[in-house]
Amino acid sequence: MRFPEWVDSQGHGVMTRIQRDTGVGYTTLMRARRGELIGEYATAKRISEATGGAVSIAELCEPAEAVEQRAAS
């Protein structure tokens, strides 16, 4: 399941709960909410765990090659 759809299926305050429970910043969560991919595996993992695995790390995280390419630029 994609993160935006998962958020829509949850009750009010889910973004605040994830932010509080994971320590992931509001801006990062809002980007994920818009369907943008996250550049850090550890952050994607924390969000995935907060969804109980309903949203996979692969659905949240950019491929390693893209992150490495961007870092090299």
MDAnalysis code that builds the backbone (N, CA, C; Angstrom):
import MDAnalysis as mda
import numpy as np

u = mda.Universe.empty(219, n_residues=73, atom_resindex=np.repeat(np.arange(73), 3), trajectory=True)
u.add_TopologyAttr("name", ["N", "CA", "C"] * 73)
u.add_TopologyAttr("resid", np.arange(1, 74))
u.add_TopologyAttr("resname", ["MET", "ARG", "PHE", "PRO", "GLU", "TRP", "VAL", "ASP", "SER", "GLN", "GLY", "HIS", "GLY", "VAL", "MET", "THR", "ARG", "ILE", "GLN", "ARG", "ASP", "THR", "GLY", "VAL", "GLY", "TYR", "THR", "THR", "LEU", "MET", "ARG", "ALA", "ARG", "ARG", "GLY", "GLU", "LEU", "ILE", "GLY", "GLU", "TYR", "ALA", "THR", "ALA", "LYS", "ARG", "ILE", "SER", "GLU", "ALA", "THR", "GLY", "GLY", "ALA", "VAL", "SER", "ILE", "ALA", "GLU", "LEU", "CYS", "GLU", "PRO", "ALA", "GLU", "ALA", "VAL", "GLU", "GLN", "ARG", "ALA", "ALA", "SER"])
u.atoms.positions = np.array([
    [0.846, -1.171, 0.000],
    [0.000, 0.000, 0.000],
    [0.895, 1.239, 0.000],
    [0.478, 2.243, -0.732],
    [1.236, 3.496, -0.772],
    [0.913, 4.338, 0.465],
    [1.879, 5.135, 0.895],
    [1.718, 5.931, 2.105],
    [0.531, 6.896, 2.040],
    [0.319, 7.635, 0.934],
    [-0.839, 8.534, 0.904],
    [-2.174, 7.804, 1.124],
    [-2.325, 6.643, 0.520],
    [-3.550, 5.869, 0.692],
    [-3.680, 5.351, 2.125],
    [-2.553, 4.948, 2.696],
    [-2.586, 4.461, 4.074],
    [-3.020, 5.576, 5.017],
    [-2.441, 6.771, 4.840],
    [-2.807, 7.908, 5.696],
    [-4.298, 8.193, 5.571],
    [-4.814, 8.176, 4.341],
    [-6.241, 8.435, 4.118],
    [-7.124, 7.407, 4.822],
    [-6.624, 6.198, 4.984],
    [-7.428, 5.142, 5.597],
    [-7.400, 5.188, 7.128],
    [-6.552, 6.047, 7.666],
    [-6.390, 6.134, 9.120],
    [-7.236, 7.273, 9.688],
    [-7.375, 7.283, 10.969],
    [-8.145, 8.326, 11.633],
    [-7.406, 9.646, 11.726],
    [-8.113, 10.627, 12.222],
    [-7.562, 11.967, 12.413],
    [-6.338, 11.910, 13.331],
    [-5.300, 12.661, 12.998],
    [-4.118, 12.760, 13.840],
    [-3.029, 11.742, 13.574],
    [-3.191, 10.948, 12.525],
    [-2.207, 9.898, 12.270],
    [-0.824, 10.471, 11.952],
    [-0.766, 11.586, 11.232],
    [0.531, 12.181, 10.894],
    [1.239, 12.679, 12.158],
    [0.494, 13.267, 13.074],
    [1.062, 13.739, 14.333],
    [1.578, 12.561, 15.158],
    [0.813, 11.471, 15.169],
    [1.231, 10.288, 15.913],
    [2.525, 9.717, 15.336],
    [2.611, 9.621, 14.018],
    [3.820, 9.085, 13.391],
    [5.013, 9.987, 13.699],
    [4.805, 11.285, 13.601],
    [5.888, 12.226, 13.897],
    [6.364, 12.048, 15.336],
    [5.440, 11.953, 16.255],
    [5.787, 11.795, 17.671],
    [6.488, 10.458, 17.923],
    [5.951, 9.380, 17.364],
    [6.467, 8.044, 17.645],
    [7.796, 7.738, 16.954],
    [8.034, 8.334, 15.801],
    [9.231, 8.003, 15.025],
    [10.324, 9.054, 15.086],
    [9.946, 10.286, 15.407],
    [10.915, 11.377, 15.372],
    [11.169, 11.899, 13.975],
    [10.423, 11.419, 12.990],
    [10.558, 11.890, 11.614],
    [9.904, 13.270, 11.527],
    [10.577, 14.192, 10.881],
    [10.103, 15.568, 10.789],
    [8.835, 15.729, 9.969],
    [8.110, 16.779, 10.280],
    [6.850, 17.088, 9.608],
    [7.039, 17.229, 8.098],
    [8.082, 17.934, 7.686],
    [8.318, 18.152, 6.253],
    [8.535, 16.832, 5.527],
    [9.297, 15.940, 6.106],
    [9.541, 14.628, 5.498],
    [8.242, 13.846, 5.379],
    [7.440, 13.863, 6.435],
    [6.159, 13.152, 6.387],
    [5.231, 13.744, 5.335],
    [5.211, 15.053, 5.221],
    [4.344, 15.679, 4.218],
    [4.813, 15.355, 2.800],
    [6.107, 15.268, 2.605],
    [6.617, 14.869, 1.285],
    [6.176, 13.446, 0.959],
    [6.300, 12.558, 1.945],
    [5.849, 11.179, 1.745],
    [4.342, 11.153, 1.507],
    [3.619, 12.018, 2.183],
    [2.159, 12.112, 2.032],
    [1.779, 12.506, 0.613],
    [2.643, 13.319, -0.012],
    [2.421, 13.730, -1.402],
    [2.910, 12.683, -2.402],
    [3.493, 11.598, -1.881],
    [3.961, 10.531, -2.758],
    [5.425, 10.626, -3.140],
    [6.146, 11.600, -2.579],
    [7.569, 11.719, -2.867],
    [8.327, 10.609, -2.141],
    [9.439, 10.188, -2.732],
    [10.255, 9.140, -2.122],
    [11.260, 9.737, -1.150],
    [11.605, 8.970, -0.143],
    [12.522, 9.394, 0.907],
    [13.921, 8.919, 0.555],
    [14.914, 9.773, 0.772],
    [16.288, 9.452, 0.401],
    [17.070, 8.678, 1.441],
    [16.513, 8.463, 2.626],
    [17.241, 7.761, 3.677],
    [16.510, 6.483, 4.064],
    [17.221, 5.374, 3.961],
    [16.641, 4.072, 4.283],
    [16.134, 4.023, 5.722],
    [16.926, 4.539, 6.661],
    [16.552, 4.464, 8.079],
    [15.245, 5.208, 8.347],
    [15.062, 6.342, 7.700],
    [13.822, 7.115, 7.871],
    [12.646, 6.355, 7.284],
    [12.831, 5.799, 6.093],
    [11.766, 5.016, 5.463],
    [11.402, 3.813, 6.332],
    [12.399, 3.212, 6.939],
    [12.159, 2.058, 7.803],
    [11.322, 2.453, 9.016],
    [11.629, 3.593, 9.631],
    [10.858, 4.040, 10.798],
    [9.408, 4.317, 10.432],
    [9.189, 4.926, 9.271],
    [7.817, 5.205, 8.841],
    [7.094, 3.895, 8.551],
    [7.760, 2.983, 7.861],
    [7.157, 1.688, 7.555],
    [6.750, 0.965, 8.836],
    [7.635, 0.978, 9.814],
    [7.323, 0.325, 11.088],
    [6.126, 0.996, 11.770],
    [6.014, 2.317, 11.642],
    [4.890, 3.039, 12.252],
    [3.560, 2.684, 11.593],
    [3.626, 2.204, 10.341],
    [2.401, 1.783, 9.653],
    [2.097, 0.312, 9.913],
    [2.893, -0.309, 10.759],
    [2.715, -1.731, 11.030],
    [3.082, -2.590, 9.834],
    [3.909, -2.050, 8.947],
    [4.337, -2.777, 7.753],
    [3.372, -2.684, 6.593],
    [2.279, -1.959, 6.772],
    [1.302, -1.809, 5.677],
    [1.915, -1.080, 4.490],
    [2.849, -0.169, 4.778],
    [3.587, 0.537, 3.725],
    [5.020, 0.042, 3.810],
    [5.499, -0.554, 2.741],
    [6.843, -1.148, 2.768],
    [7.925, -0.081, 2.632],
    [9.116, -0.445, 3.062],
    [10.270, 0.437, 2.914],
    [10.496, 0.732, 1.438],
    [10.360, -0.268, 0.597],
    [10.572, -0.090, -0.848],
    [9.600, 0.927, -1.442],
    [8.396, 1.000, -0.898],
    [7.416, 1.967, -1.400],
    [7.727, 3.387, -0.939],
    [8.494, 3.510, 0.120],
    [8.816, 4.816, 0.681],
    [10.173, 5.361, 0.243],
    [11.126, 4.482, -0.031],
    [12.519, 4.875, -0.182],
    [12.969, 4.898, -1.639],
    [13.805, 5.899, -1.935],
    [14.429, 5.956, -3.255],
    [15.394, 4.791, -3.403],
    [15.569, 4.286, -4.612],
    [16.582, 3.246, -4.827],
    [17.973, 3.781, -4.455],
    [18.817, 2.937, -3.925],
    [20.149, 3.334, -3.468],
    [20.942, 4.031, -4.585],
    [20.776, 3.578, -5.813],
    [21.519, 4.171, -6.932],
    [21.167, 5.653, -7.098],
    [19.894, 5.996, -6.943],
    [19.475, 7.383, -7.108],
    [20.058, 8.258, -6.010],
    [20.096, 7.749, -4.794],
    [20.656, 8.506, -3.672],
    [22.151, 8.718, -3.892],
    [22.858, 7.668, -4.328],
    [24.296, 7.769, -4.566],
    [24.596, 8.752, -5.708],
    [23.789, 8.712, -6.762],
    [23.968, 9.620, -7.891],
    [23.802, 11.067, -7.444],
    [22.776, 11.329, -6.659],
    [22.511, 12.688, -6.180],
    [23.641, 13.165, -5.276],
    [24.183, 12.275, -4.453],
    [25.274, 12.641, -3.554],
    [26.542, 12.963, -4.322],
    [26.744, 12.310, -5.445],
    [27.938, 12.521, -6.246],
    [27.875, 13.822, -7.053],
    [26.686, 14.346, -7.231],
    [26.537, 15.584, -8.031],
    [27.000, 16.790, -7.297],
])
